[in-house]
Amino acid sequence: MKAEEQYCRIGVTVRDPESSKQIFARVGHPLSLIMSWSLRDIQAMTVNPVTHNEDQLEPASCSLARIPTELLAIIVGYLVKKDLFSVALVCRRLNDIATTVWFGTQRQYQKTYGAFSTSHAGHALPYSSFKDLRLCLVTKPAIPNIKLSLSKDFAPDFREFLRYFDTLPRDKTPPNVQIDLHHTVWARSHVRDADEYDAERLNAFFTRIAELNCVTALHTCTESEPWLDVKGEDGLPIFSPPTLTTLTEEYLKPLSESYSDWLIRSANASPVNKLVIAYPDGSILLRLHLPKLRDALFNGGKISTHHLSLFLDQEAHSRLEELIFAPNTSLYHEMPDVGHPTCHTAMQLRPGALPRLTSIAADTDVLALLLSAPLAFTGLQRVDVRLPYYRGPSIGRNLRRIFSWVSEIPTVLHMTLPLEDLAYNDWEYLSLESDEDPIVLPHVKKLVCGGYPRYDWSIRLDQIVVFFPGVEEFVMDRASWKEPRRLDCVEQMREQWPSLKRVVIDGVRYTNGE
């Protein structure tokens, strides 16, 4: 008969890192067997040892409830994910401890479980990982934002999310859900009456999205889908899901008439603060009423100054803070109808129409028209000027016109200019003398350009100083100069620019006195 040994059965099996065998914690040797367990915690336990032989192991009188939580956390901390979730299924207490150890802090699980995708792009997890979240029975981790990227045959993936969503406590705030729809979501089915079938299929999907009551953004990556306008036997469009009321970001792309109607209704019923609109027509702009709007991005297409004026002049849009026009977006000035007086400016905005607008970014063609009502922009602080998508001969003329409008907006302190890309003719047009008063922008304190101007830097610097005599900080991001040339440039600018205090070239900062 072998000598009897004393054991304490604590209810959790661990793996010895040296022997790779599953063992129970031995009272006399916890430190050597369980790596870095706290010896003080184990010695503080009241343990009644039991005797056993090799054929029998009796349960110890130390129950799971008497084991300190700190010790349990140390134990489960050495388990791999598979074993950890097996432990989580034993009881509610171990579920709480095991899932807390696995998910960690809010910052950790938000980063890990914040995005899901079929392709696992970036840090996104597969949709099967939602089962990890479903295992949290006691303390459900509060994930404030979840991004779902859906592609073709998305039904099983979306079903995994719904299973997790159904486990959330009803008295807690649900997560903000952003849904990205890949263009394959709109792929046509190879069935008879595919138009009706696909319209009904997507109508059911978007109806379920509306029922979640927590979708804050919906992105689509596709072009025109006119089959969504197919009508049923009652003569009404089949695609007509309930209105979304929780959107904070609106990505409006006119895929079809029915889809656009639904998005416009959803935007007007939601607290939208960010609008991204692609290839809009005038009727879409006039139907939008977004009192919470802060940021607007026009991403492609042609927009008339008339429709844009009506959109921006709405009292509901007076809280707009940032306005961006993508390079592939153009603005055109409609000629007045016969019998109507000719307008001396392109944009018809009332004075003070946009008091909170602080930043505008667009190309020279757009800005030359957009800023033609300078009294509307009473709070404008930054103007980013870009080259147009299709470069034409009017860049210099439009740039001079922009300088003229900005000179009438004294709140503008920061301008970004494409000085490095201006052609010789553009500079020549800027230097033209006229009978009008010279254009001066003394209120601009910071000037940013990508690289250094071509066609004789010294001459171009003289022209810049004439327009912007009050600049205190000048930034060139992509000059690609070595230190000696940077120092020569800084010294030259200090001589010709008395107001200059700081120069930043390729990230290197130079201040007065250096």
N, C-alpha and C positions, 0 to 999 in steps of 0.2 A: 504494500500500500504506500503510495507516495505521500510525502509530507503535506499536511493541509496548509493552504494559503488563504490569506484574507483578501477579499475583493469587495469593491463597492460598485454596484450596478447603478449607473446614473441615467440610463434610458436612452443614451445616444451612442451610436457606433461611430468610431473614427478610424482613420487609417494611419498606422505607424509609418512615418517617412523613411525609416531604415529597413524594416522587414517587409513593408508593403502588405501587411496582414491587418485585417480588421480586428480590433481589440476593444476591450472596455478599459476605462481609466482605472489604474491600479493606485491604491491609496499611497503606498510607500514610494512610488516612483513617478509622480505625475510630470515632473519637469523633464525627465529624460525621454518619456514616451510621447508627450503631447507638445513637444517643441517648447514654446514660450508661454505656457499657461502660467497664471499668477499663483505661485505657491502659497502666498498669504491667503488668497481667497479660498483655496481648497482646504487649508489647515483650519480655517475659521468654521468650516462646516461640521455639524454634529453628525457623525456617521456611526451606525451600528453594524459592525462587520458580521458576515455570515460565513459559515464553513461550507465547503463543497468538495466533491471529488471530481475526477475527470469525466464521470458519467452524468453528473447533475450540477446545475447551477441555480441556486435558489434566489429569488428576487430580494434585494436589500430592502430594509425598512425605510430607507431614505427615498421619499417620493419625489417626483418631478417638481411638485409645487414647492418643495423645500430647497431646491437648488437655486442659488442666486442668479438673477437675470444676467449679471455681468459674466458669470462663468458660462452660462448657456451661449451668450453672444461670442465669447472667445472660442467655444467649441465649434459653433456653426461657421465661424469665420475662416476655418481651415477646410471647409467642404467645397467641392467643385459645384458648379451650378446645378447639375443633375441631382446630386445628393442633397443640395440645399433645398430644392423645391420638394424633394421627397420628404424631408423633415418638416417642411411647411404644411404638409397634409396630415401630420400626426394629430395635432390639436390646435386650438385657437391661440394658445400662448406661444407655441413654437412657430405658428404661422406669423404672428406679429414679430417675433425676434428674427426669424430667418429672412423674411421679406425686408425688414428694416436694414439688416446687414447687407442684403443684395442690392437694394436700390440706393442706399447711402443718403446723401443730402439732397435737398430739392434741386440744387444746381446740377448735381451729377445725373439724376434720373431725368431731368428736363432735357439735358444734352443727349442722353442715350435714347430716350423714348419720345423725342420730340418730332421725329420724321419717319415715315414709313413709305416704302416703294417696292414695287415688284422687281425692279432692276438693281436695288440696293445701291443706288447712286449716292456718292458722298458718304455721309454718316447715317443714311437712312437704313432702317431695319426692315427685314421681311415682315409681311403681315402676320406670319405665324407667331411673331414675338408678342402679339397682343395677349397670348395665353399667360405670359409672365404677369401681366397686370391683372388678369382675371384671378390669379391665385392669391391676391391680397385680400384676405377675408376680414381682417381686423382693422388695420390702418391702411386705407387706400391712399396711395401717393397722389397728391394734387398736382396734376400736370396741366398747367394753364394753357399751353398752346400745343396743338398737334397738327402736323402737315401730312396730308394724304396725297400721294401721287398715283393716279389711276391710269391704266392703259387698257388695251384690248382684253376682253374677257375678264373684266374687273369684278364681276359679281361675287366670286369666292373671297376675294380680298376685302371687299366692302362688307361682306357678311362677317368677317373676323372682327372688323372694327365695331359693327353693330352689337356683336356678342359682348365685347368689352364695355361698350357704352351702356348696355342694359344692366351691367353690374354696378354702375355708379350710384351712390346714394342720392336719392331724390331731393334731399334737403341741402345738398352741396351745389355750388356753382359748377356747371359743366365746363369742359375745356373749350377754348376758342379753336375752331377747326377751320383750317385752310385746305381747300381741295384744288389740286392741279389736274386738269384733264388733258392727257396726251392726245395727239391727233388720232391715234388708233381707237380711241373711245367712240369716235364718230364713224368708224368703219361700217360699211353696209353689210347686212346679213344676206346670205345666199338662200333666200326663201321666196316663196310666192307672196306677192303683195308686200315687198320689202319696205316700201315707204310707210305703209300703215303699221307694219310690225315694229320697225325701228322707232317710229315716232311714239308708239305706245310704250316700248321698252324704256326709252329715255324719259318719257313723261313719268313713268313709275319711279325711276331712279331719282329724278329731281323732286318729285313729291316726297320721297323718303328723306331727302336732304332738308327740305323745308320743315318736315316734322321734327327733325333733331333740334331745331330752334337754337342752334349754337354755331352755325356756319358763318364765319366773318369774312371770308374771301373765297372767290371762285374764279380760277384762271382757266382759260381755254386756249389751246394751241391748234387751231385749224382755220381754214378759210371759209368760204361761203358754203352753207349747207341748206339749199333751198327746199329739200325734201321735208324739212321740219315743218313746213307750212301746209302739209297735206291735211285735208279736212275729212272728218268722219261722215257718217250717214246723216247726222243732224246739221251738216253744213258748217260746223264750227271746227277750228283747228284741233287736231288730236293732242298736239303738244300745248298744254296749258296748265302747268303745275301751280300749286299755291305760291303766293308771294313770300319771298324771303324777307324777314324783318330784323335780322341781326347783322347784316353786312356792315363792316367798317371800311372795307376796301372794295371798290367797284371796278371791274375790268370789263369794259363795255366794248364788245366787238360785234358788229351787225352780221351774224351768221345767217340769219333769216329774219323775216318780219315777226314771226311768232316768238322766236328766241329774244329778239331785241325788245319786244313789248314786255316780255316777262322780266328781263333785266331792268328795264326802266321802271316798271312798277315796283320791283324789289328795291332798287336804289332809292326811290322816293319814299318808301316805307321804312327805310333803315337809317341808322345814324352814320352814314357814309362820311368819312373824313378824308379819304384819298380816292381820287378818280383817275383811272387810266382809260382813255378812250381812243380807239383806232378807227380811222377812216369814217368819221361821222358825217352825216348829212345834216342840213340845217334843222330838219324836223326833230332829230334826236336831241340836239342841243336845247331847243326851245321847250322840250318836254321834261327836262331835268330840273328838279327843285330840291337842292341839297343844302339845308341850312347849317349842317355841321361840317361842310367841306373846308378842308385846310390846304390840301395839295392837289394840283391838277396837272396831268401829263397828257399831252396830245401826241399820239404815237402813230403818225402816218396819215396821209390823205390831204385833201384840199379843203380849207375852211374859209368862208367868206367873212370879211370884216363886219358885215351886217349881222350875221348870226352870232359871231363871237361877241360883238358888242352887246347884243340882247342877253346873252348868257352871263357875261361878266357884270352887266349893269343891274342884275337882279339883286334886290335887297337881301335875299336869302344867301347869296354868295359873297356878301361883304366881308366875311371872315376868312376869305382865301388868303393864305400866307405865302405860298410858293407856286409859281407857274412855269412849266417847262414845255418846250416844243422840241420834239425829237428832230434829228436832221432830215428825215424824210417827210416832214410836215411842211406844207406851204400855206401861206395866207394871201388871199387875193382881195382886191378892192373892187366891189361891184360899182358899176356906173349907175348914177341915180336915174330913176325912171323919168320919162317925159312929164313935165308939170311939177316935178319936185325940185327944190333948190339944190344947187350943187354944193356939196359939203367941202369945206376947206381942209378938213382932216379926215383920215380914213376911219378911225375908231370914234364912235359916238358914245362916249362915256360921260356921265355927269361928274362934276367936281367932287372929289372925295369918295368916289364909288368903291374904291378898294383901299380903305385906310390901313388894313393890316397886312397887305401884300408887301413882303420885304425882299423877295428874290424873284428874278426873272432870268430864264436862260433860253436862248433861241438863236437862230442864225441871223445874218445881217438883213436878209430880205424880210423876215418876219418882224424883227424889231423895228425896222424903218416904218412899218405900218402900225404896229402895236403901241409904240410909245408916242404916237401922234396926238394923244390926249393926255399930256403930262400932268394936268391938274387932277386926274383921277388917282394918281399914284402918290398919295401924300405921305406914305410911310415907306416907300421903296428905298432899300439900302444897298442892294447888290444887283448888278447887271452882268451876266455872262454872255459875251458875244462870240458866236461861232461862225464858221464859214458855211455857206449853203451846201445842200446835198449835191446840186449841180452848179458848179462854179460858172458864173457869167461875168460880163464886163462891168456890172453895176456895183461891185463890192465897195470900191472906194467911194462912190457917190452915196451909197446907202450908209456906209460907216460915218461919213461926214454928217449925214442927216441924223443918225443916232446920237452923235456927239451934241448936235444942236438940241434935240429933245431932252437929253440927260442934263444939259446945262440949265434947263428950266425945272429940274427936280433937285432941289438943294439937299435932300436927305440921302442921296446916293453917295456912299463912302467907298465902295469896293467895285472895281470893274475888272473883268477878265477879257483880254483882247487877243485875237490870233495874229499878233504882229509878225511872227515868224513865217506865216504863210501868205502875207500880202505880196502881191506882184509889184513890179516897178510902176506900172500905170496906176495902181491903187494909191501908192505913195504920192505920185505926181498929182492925182486928183485931190488928195488931202491937203497938199501945199498950195493949191490954187488961191490966188487973191481974189477978193470980191468986194463989191461996194458995201456989202452988209457989215455989221459989226463982227469982229473976230470971235470965233467960238472958243470959249475958255470954260474949263470945268475945275474951278479952284477947290470945290468941296470934296473931290475924290481924293482919299487919303491912301488907298492901297490899290496898286496896279499889278496884275498877274498876266504873264504870257508864257506860252509853252517853251519857246526857244528865242534866240536872238534874231532881230530883224536882219533881213538880207539887204544887199545894195547899199553898202557903206553905213556901218553902224553909227559913226559919229553924226552923220547928217540926219539919220532917222531919230537919233536920240534928241537932237535939237527940235525936231518936229513934235516929238512926244512931250517934251518939256513945255512947249508953247501951249499945247492943249491941256496939260495937267500940271500946272505950276505948284500945286499944293501937296503933291504925293509925298508921303512919309515912309512908305514901305514899297519896294519894288521886288517882284519875285519872278525868276526864270526857272522853270522846272526841268527843261531838257536842253540846256545849253551845251552839255558835254565838253566843258572847258577844263583844262588843267589849271592848277593853282596860280601860276604866274599870269595867265591871261585873265583869270577871274579877278585878281587883285588890280590889274590895269583897268579892267572894266569898272570895278567899284570906285577906283580913284577918279576916273573920268566922270562917272555919274555924280559923284559928290561935288565936283567942280561946277558942273552944269545945272545941278538940281539943288539949290540952296536949302530947300525944305526937307530933303531926304535924310532919314534917320537910320533906316535899316535896308539892307540888300540881302536877298536870299538867292543863291545861284546853285542849282543842283543839290539843294538841301543844306548847303553850307551858309551859315548866317554871319553877316558882317554888320556891325553897328558902329556908330560914331565913336572914335577913340581907339578903335582896334587897328 
